Amino acid sequence: MNIYALSSGRGPSGIAIIRLSGKDALKISELIVKKKNLKSKEINFCKFYNPSDNSIIDEGILLSFPAPNSFTGDDLVEFHVHGSNAVITYFLSVLSNQENCRLAEPGEFTKLAFQNNKIDLIEAESIGDLIHSETELQRQQAVKLVQGHASNYYNELREKLIKSLAYIEAKIDFAEDDLPENVLKNVQKSIKEVHSKIKKILEDQKVGEKIRDGFRVSIVGEVNAGKSSLLNLLAKRDAAIVSEEKGTTRDVIEVYLNIDGYPIILADTAGIRDSNNEIEKKGVSLAINKSKESDLSLIMIDNSSKTIDAKIKNLINEECIVVLNKSDIDNQQKHSFNKLSVVLISVKKNENIVQLTSCIKEKLSKKFITSNNILVTRERHRVKLNDCLKEIENFLKKDQQKNIEVAAEDLRLATRHLGAIVGKVDVEEILGSIFKDFCIGK
């Protein structure tokens, strides 16, 4: 079966790219352009026709990629046409009328590339991440994965496990033969190195997933300190209701921001104070919990206030940023905080907001951005790495002299878990969940 889809965004646009892949892709394209022996690795400028009545669809560029030298590994053709919705719709309908030709499912081109060994599972997932990346940090992470940095590292660790397993199986098969005495010692050393490296990967504070999904930053503090106004200012829209009436915000309001390349989910919360109102009390409880769960808290205080609520003081620590608002009323810092990050701002006059965003970026950078190039970006990877670690630990606990057969099975399972990350084992059950979130045409 041949598959086709629009791979660029919907029109109107200057150019639209329509992909066609399958064993008859070249044959179908020859019917559409009315030419034989289309040149690969070269640009073919030609007119596109409807084979049923020879009417012209459009004129543009055709690129031909014969198998196996294509993205999917099958014959692949790209039609570059004018990006009007009328041209796109008509061209797709023409393809639908060709024999053994159907619209591709979401992610099916990338799924074919994986199944034809053009890319591995991590690279396939990272293509989806690259498509959906919205910040520079997300783009950089996805590009590294697409280029195979993580895949190569996991494959190296897997090869070490396989080599060690081979030595152990040799020991089992040739127990009575004179194998070197240091075989098991070398195996132990190699396995411990793999264990140490996997453990180091997992001690990442989930930074890879935070870059992919967004760092959670919460604004908590006094009532009427300007929390909702700050959220609206950073979001550049009226996401939260702002009022002079105290206790306006009751629930948690979240917005997605790109702060200098950092993906951030910013949450506005209820002002913290004692209240007899049950709904407001629930809002205060949510605010305190949100602060504790967040990657970073902005503790917002009215710089002109004389005292700070004890509940708010309990939330202040070295990990947070203290934001003193309303410097337009008094530009002298009224509250002192030793060894803490403090920014004096005015939301009303938009003063020192750049300084605040720089401080947010610096805090996140110090807390989460590590020197480790291998970052776990999905829960699936983390589960498999933990499973691998457990099997290695089971192996190391056993007496390899007495229980060598059972120990070998532990190592075999560890190899299988590690291989599942890059797709070296049967992974059919997880393919659907990975590729379903892709765009059609990718």
C-alpha positions as CSV (number, residue, x, y, z in Angstrom):
1,M,0.0,0.0,0.0
2,N,1.2,3.5,-0.8
3,I,0.6,6.4,1.6
4,Y,0.4,10.1,1.0
5,A,-0.1,13.2,3.1
6,L,0.4,17.0,3.2
7,S,3.7,17.3,5.2
8,S,3.8,21.1,5.4
9,G,1.3,23.3,7.2
10,R,-2.1,24.1,5.7
11,G,-2.3,27.0,3.3
12,P,-2.5,29.6,2.1
13,S,1.3,29.6,1.8
14,G,3.9,30.1,-0.9
15,I,4.8,26.4,-1.1
16,A,3.1,23.2,0.1
17,I,4.9,19.8,0.3
18,I,2.9,16.6,-0.4
19,R,4.6,13.3,0.3
20,L,4.0,9.9,-1.3
21,S,5.7,6.8,-0.2
22,G,5.4,3.1,-1.2
23,K,6.4,0.5,-3.7
24,D,4.4,2.3,-6.5
25,A,5.3,5.8,-5.5
26,L,7.6,6.4,-8.5
27,K,5.1,4.8,-10.9
28,I,2.3,7.0,-9.6
29,S,4.4,10.2,-9.8
30,E,5.3,9.4,-13.4
31,L,1.5,9.2,-14.2
32,I,1.0,12.6,-12.6
33,V,3.9,14.4,-14.3
34,K,3.6,12.4,-17.6
35,K,7.3,11.7,-17.6
36,K,9.4,8.6,-17.5
37,N,12.7,8.0,-15.7
38,L,12.5,10.9,-13.3
39,K,15.9,12.0,-12.0
40,S,16.7,11.2,-8.3
41,K,19.0,13.6,-6.3
42,E,18.0,16.3,-8.7
43,I,15.2,18.9,-8.9
44,N,12.5,18.0,-11.5
45,F,10.6,21.1,-12.5
46,C,7.4,20.0,-14.1
47,K,3.6,20.2,-14.5
48,F,1.3,18.0,-12.5
49,Y,-1.7,16.4,-14.2
50,N,-4.8,14.5,-13.1
51,P,-4.3,11.1,-14.8
52,S,-8.0,10.5,-15.1
53,D,-8.7,13.5,-17.4
54,N,-5.2,14.9,-18.1
55,S,-6.2,18.3,-16.6
56,I,-3.4,20.4,-15.1
57,I,-3.4,20.5,-11.3
58,D,-0.5,22.9,-10.9
59,E,3.2,23.2,-11.7
60,G,6.1,23.0,-9.3
61,I,9.0,20.8,-8.2
62,L,9.2,17.0,-7.8
63,L,11.9,15.4,-5.7
64,S,12.4,11.6,-6.1
65,F,14.1,9.4,-3.4
66,P,14.3,5.8,-4.6
67,A,14.5,3.1,-1.9
68,P,16.4,2.5,0.3
69,N,17.9,6.0,0.2
70,S,14.9,7.9,1.5
71,F,13.5,8.9,4.9
72,T,11.0,6.0,5.0
73,G,13.4,3.4,3.4
74,D,10.7,2.9,0.7
75,D,10.4,4.8,-2.6
76,L,9.5,8.4,-1.6
77,V,8.4,11.3,-3.7
78,E,7.8,14.9,-2.7
79,F,5.5,17.2,-4.7
80,H,6.3,20.9,-4.1
81,V,3.2,22.8,-5.2
82,H,1.7,26.3,-4.6
83,G,0.3,26.3,-1.1
84,S,-3.3,27.3,-1.7
85,N,-6.0,25.2,0.0
86,A,-7.6,24.6,-3.4
87,V,-4.4,23.2,-4.9
88,I,-3.7,21.1,-1.8
89,T,-7.2,19.7,-1.6
90,Y,-7.4,18.8,-5.3
91,F,-3.9,17.2,-5.4
92,L,-4.8,15.0,-2.4
93,S,-8.0,13.9,-4.0
94,V,-6.1,13.0,-7.2
95,L,-3.7,10.8,-5.1
96,S,-6.7,9.2,-3.3
97,N,-8.0,8.0,-6.7
98,Q,-4.8,6.1,-7.5
99,E,-4.7,2.4,-7.1
100,N,-3.4,1.1,-3.7
101,C,-3.1,4.6,-2.4
102,R,-4.4,6.0,0.9
103,L,-4.0,8.9,3.3
104,A,-1.2,8.3,5.8
105,E,-2.0,8.0,9.5
106,P,-0.4,10.4,12.0
107,G,3.3,9.6,12.2
108,E,3.1,6.8,9.7
109,F,6.1,8.1,7.6
110,T,8.3,8.1,10.7
111,K,6.9,4.7,11.8
112,L,8.0,3.3,8.4
113,A,11.4,4.8,8.8
114,F,11.7,3.0,12.2
115,Q,10.4,-0.3,10.8
116,N,12.9,-0.1,7.9
117,N,15.8,0.6,10.3
118,K,16.4,4.1,9.1
119,I,16.0,5.5,12.6
120,D,15.7,4.0,16.1
121,L,12.9,4.5,18.6
122,I,14.5,7.4,20.5
123,E,15.2,9.2,17.2
124,A,11.6,8.6,16.1
125,E,10.3,10.1,19.4
126,S,12.6,13.0,19.2
127,I,11.4,13.9,15.7
128,G,7.9,14.4,17.3
129,D,9.6,16.5,20.0
130,L,11.3,18.6,17.4
131,I,8.1,19.2,15.6
132,H,6.3,20.3,18.8
133,S,9.2,22.3,20.3
134,E,8.3,25.9,21.1
135,T,11.5,27.1,22.9
136,E,15.2,27.1,22.1
137,L,15.9,24.7,25.0
138,Q,13.4,22.2,23.7
139,R,14.8,22.6,20.1
140,Q,18.4,22.0,21.3
141,Q,17.3,18.9,23.3
142,A,15.3,17.4,20.4
143,V,18.1,18.0,17.9
144,K,20.6,16.2,20.1
145,L,18.3,13.2,20.3
146,V,17.6,13.3,16.5
147,Q,21.3,13.2,15.9
148,G,21.6,10.0,17.9
149,H,23.6,11.1,21.0
150,A,21.4,9.3,23.5
151,S,20.9,6.3,21.2
152,N,24.6,5.8,20.7
153,Y,25.2,6.0,24.5
154,Y,22.5,3.4,25.3
155,N,23.7,1.1,22.5
156,E,27.3,1.3,24.0
157,L,26.0,0.3,27.4
158,R,23.9,-2.5,25.8
159,E,26.9,-3.8,23.9
160,K,28.8,-4.0,27.2
161,L,26.0,-6.0,28.8
162,I,25.8,-8.3,25.7
163,K,29.6,-8.9,25.8
164,S,29.5,-9.7,29.6
165,L,26.5,-12.0,29.0
166,A,28.5,-13.8,26.2
167,Y,31.4,-14.4,28.7
168,I,29.0,-15.8,31.3
169,E,27.3,-18.1,28.8
170,A,30.7,-19.3,27.7
171,K,31.4,-20.1,31.3
172,I,28.2,-22.1,31.5
173,D,28.7,-24.0,28.2
174,F,32.4,-24.8,28.8
175,A,32.4,-25.2,32.6
176,E,34.9,-28.0,32.5
177,D,37.2,-26.3,30.1
178,D,40.0,-24.0,31.2
179,L,38.6,-20.5,30.8
180,P,40.6,-17.7,32.3
181,E,40.0,-17.2,36.0
182,N,39.5,-13.5,35.7
183,V,36.6,-13.8,33.3
184,L,33.9,-13.3,36.1
185,K,36.0,-10.5,37.7
186,N,36.1,-8.6,34.4
187,V,32.4,-9.2,33.9
188,Q,31.7,-7.9,37.4
189,K,33.8,-4.8,36.7
190,S,32.1,-4.1,33.4
191,I,28.6,-4.6,34.8
192,K,29.3,-2.3,37.7
193,E,30.5,0.4,35.3
194,V,27.2,0.1,33.4
195,H,25.2,0.2,36.7
196,S,27.1,3.4,37.7
197,K,26.4,5.1,34.4
198,I,22.7,4.3,34.4
199,K,22.4,5.4,38.0
200,K,24.0,8.7,37.0
201,I,21.6,9.2,34.1
202,L,18.6,8.7,36.5
203,E,19.9,11.2,39.0
204,D,18.9,14.1,36.7
205,Q,16.0,15.6,38.7
206,K,13.9,14.8,35.6
207,V,15.4,17.8,33.8
208,G,14.9,16.2,30.4
209,E,11.2,15.8,31.0
210,K,10.9,19.3,32.4
211,I,12.6,20.8,29.3
212,R,10.1,18.8,27.1
213,D,7.0,19.6,29.2
214,G,7.9,22.9,30.9
215,F,9.3,24.0,34.2
216,R,6.6,24.7,36.8
217,V,6.9,28.1,38.4
218,S,4.3,29.4,40.9
219,I,3.5,32.9,42.1
220,V,2.5,32.8,45.8
221,G,2.3,35.4,48.5
222,E,0.2,38.1,50.0
223,V,-3.3,39.2,48.9
224,N,-3.3,42.2,46.6
225,A,0.5,42.0,46.2
226,G,0.1,42.0,42.4
227,K,0.4,38.2,41.6
228,S,-2.3,38.2,39.0
229,S,-1.0,41.4,37.5
230,L,2.4,39.9,37.2
231,L,1.0,36.8,35.5
232,N,-0.8,38.9,33.0
233,L,2.2,41.1,32.4
234,L,4.5,38.0,31.7
235,A,1.8,36.3,29.6
236,K,1.1,39.6,27.7
237,R,-2.6,39.0,28.0
238,D,-5.4,39.1,30.6
239,A,-5.2,35.5,31.7
240,A,-6.2,36.3,35.3
241,I,-8.9,38.6,36.8
242,V,-7.3,41.6,38.5
243,S,-9.2,43.5,41.1
244,E,-8.6,45.8,44.1
245,E,-10.9,43.5,46.1
246,K,-8.9,41.1,48.3
247,G,-9.2,37.4,47.7
248,T,-10.2,37.7,44.0
249,T,-8.1,34.7,42.9
250,R,-9.4,31.5,44.4
251,D,-8.2,28.8,42.0
252,V,-4.8,28.1,40.4
253,I,-4.5,29.7,36.9
254,E,-1.7,28.5,34.6
255,V,-0.2,29.9,31.5
256,Y,2.5,28.6,29.2
257,L,5.5,30.9,28.7
258,N,8.7,31.0,26.8
259,I,11.2,32.9,29.0
260,D,14.4,33.5,27.0
261,G,14.2,29.9,25.6
262,Y,13.0,28.2,28.8
263,P,9.6,26.5,28.6
264,I,7.7,27.6,31.7
265,I,4.3,26.8,33.1
266,L,3.5,29.8,35.3
267,A,0.8,29.5,38.0
268,D,-1.0,32.3,39.7
269,T,-2.4,31.3,43.1
270,A,-4.7,32.7,45.8
271,G,-3.3,35.2,48.2
272,I,-2.3,33.6,51.5
273,R,-4.1,34.9,54.6
274,D,-6.4,33.8,57.4
275,S,-10.0,33.6,56.2
276,N,-13.4,32.3,57.4
277,N,-14.6,31.8,53.8
278,E,-14.4,28.1,53.0
279,I,-13.7,28.6,49.3
280,E,-10.9,31.1,50.0
281,K,-9.4,28.7,52.6
282,K,-9.4,26.0,50.0
283,G,-7.6,28.4,47.6
284,V,-5.0,29.2,50.2
285,S,-4.4,25.5,50.7
286,L,-4.0,25.0,47.0
287,A,-1.5,27.9,46.8
288,I,0.7,26.5,49.6
289,N,0.7,23.0,48.0
290,K,1.4,24.5,44.6
291,S,4.5,26.3,46.0
292,K,5.8,23.0,47.5
293,E,5.2,21.1,44.2
294,S,6.7,23.7,41.9
295,D,10.3,23.7,40.5
296,L,10.6,27.3,41.5
297,S,8.4,29.7,43.6
298,L,8.1,33.4,43.3
299,I,7.2,34.7,46.7
300,M,5.4,37.9,46.1
301,I,5.3,40.6,48.8
302,D,4.0,44.2,48.8
303,N,7.2,46.2,49.4
304,S,5.1,48.9,51.2
305,S,3.7,46.4,53.8
306,K,4.9,46.6,57.3
307,T,4.8,42.9,58.2
308,I,4.9,39.6,56.4
309,D,2.4,36.8,57.2
310,A,4.0,33.8,59.1
311,K,2.6,31.4,56.5
312,I,4.4,33.2,53.8
313,K,7.6,33.4,55.8
314,N,7.5,29.6,56.1
315,L,7.6,29.3,52.3
316,I,10.7,31.5,51.9
317,N,13.9,29.6,51.4
318,E,17.1,29.7,49.4
319,E,15.4,27.9,46.5
320,C,12.8,30.6,45.8
321,I,12.9,34.2,44.5
322,V,11.4,36.9,46.7
323,V,9.6,39.4,44.6
324,L,9.0,42.8,46.2
325,N,6.3,44.6,44.2
326,K,5.0,48.2,44.2
327,S,8.4,49.9,44.0
328,D,6.5,52.7,42.3
329,I,5.1,53.6,45.8
330,D,8.4,53.3,47.5
331,N,11.6,52.4,45.6
332,Q,13.5,51.6,48.7
333,Q,13.6,47.9,49.8
334,K,11.6,47.7,53.0
335,H,12.2,44.1,53.8
336,S,15.6,42.4,54.1
337,F,16.3,38.8,53.4
338,N,19.8,37.4,54.0
339,K,21.4,35.2,51.3
340,L,18.2,35.1,49.3
341,S,17.4,36.1,45.7
342,V,15.4,39.3,45.9
343,V,14.1,41.4,43.1
344,L,12.4,44.8,43.6
345,I,9.8,45.4,40.8
346,S,6.9,47.5,39.8
347,V,4.3,45.6,37.8
348,K,2.3,48.8,37.4
349,K,5.2,50.6,35.7
350,N,6.8,47.5,34.2
351,E,10.0,48.2,36.1
352,N,12.7,45.5,36.6
353,I,10.7,42.8,34.9
354,V,13.6,41.9,32.7
355,Q,15.7,41.5,35.8
356,L,13.1,39.2,37.3
357,T,12.9,37.0,34.2
358,S,16.8,36.8,34.1
359,C,16.7,35.7,37.8
360,I,14.1,33.0,37.0
361,K,16.3,31.7,34.1
362,E,19.4,31.7,36.3
363,K,17.6,29.9,39.2
364,L,16.3,27.2,36.8
365,S,19.7,26.9,35.1
366,K,21.5,26.3,38.5
367,K,18.9,23.9,39.8
368,F,18.2,21.8,36.8
369,I,20.5,22.2,33.8
370,T,23.2,19.6,34.3
371,S,26.5,18.9,32.4
372,N,25.2,15.4,31.6
373,N,24.5,15.2,27.9
374,I,22.2,12.2,28.2
375,L,18.9,13.3,29.5
376,V,15.8,11.2,30.0
377,T,13.0,12.9,28.1
378,R,10.1,10.4,28.6
379,E,8.7,8.3,31.4
380,R,9.0,5.2,29.2
381,H,12.8,5.6,29.1
382,R,12.9,6.2,32.9
383,V,10.9,3.0,33.6
384,K,13.1,0.9,31.3
385,L,16.3,2.3,32.8
386,N,15.0,1.6,36.3
387,D,14.0,-2.0,35.3
388,C,17.5,-2.5,33.8
389,L,19.1,-1.2,37.0
390,K,17.1,-3.6,39.2
391,E,18.1,-6.6,37.0
392,I,21.8,-5.6,37.2
393,E,21.5,-5.3,41.0
394,N,19.9,-8.8,41.1
395,F,22.8,-10.1,39.1
396,L,25.4,-8.4,41.3
397,K,23.8,-9.8,44.5
398,K,24.1,-13.4,43.3
399,D,27.0,-15.8,43.7
400,Q,28.1,-16.2,40.1
401,Q,30.0,-19.3,40.9
402,K,27.1,-21.2,42.4
403,N,24.1,-19.5,40.6
404,I,25.6,-18.6,37.3
405,E,22.6,-19.8,35.2
406,V,20.2,-17.6,37.2
407,A,22.6,-14.7,37.2
408,A,22.8,-15.0,33.4
409,E,19.0,-14.6,33.1
410,D,19.2,-11.4,35.2
411,L,21.7,-10.0,32.8
412,R,19.6,-11.1,29.8
413,L,16.6,-9.3,31.2
414,A,18.7,-6.2,31.9
415,T,19.9,-6.2,28.2
416,R,16.3,-6.5,27.0
417,H,15.1,-3.5,29.1
418,L,18.0,-1.4,27.8
419,G,17.3,-2.5,24.2
420,A,13.7,-1.6,24.5
421,I,14.6,2.1,24.8
422,V,16.1,2.3,21.3
423,G,13.8,-0.4,19.9
424,K,16.2,-3.3,19.7
425,V,13.6,-5.8,20.9
426,D,9.9,-6.4,20.1
427,V,8.2,-3.1,20.8
428,E,5.1,-3.4,18.8
429,E,2.9,-2.8,21.8
430,I,4.3,0.7,22.3
431,L,4.6,1.9,18.7
432,G,0.9,3.0,18.6
433,S,1.2,5.3,21.7
434,I,4.4,6.9,20.4
435,F,3.4,7.7,16.8
436,K,-0.3,8.6,17.5
437,D,0.8,12.1,18.6
438,F,2.6,12.9,15.4
439,C,1.4,15.2,12.6
440,I,-0.2,13.6,9.6
441,G,2.5,13.7,6.9
442,K,5.3,13.1,9.3
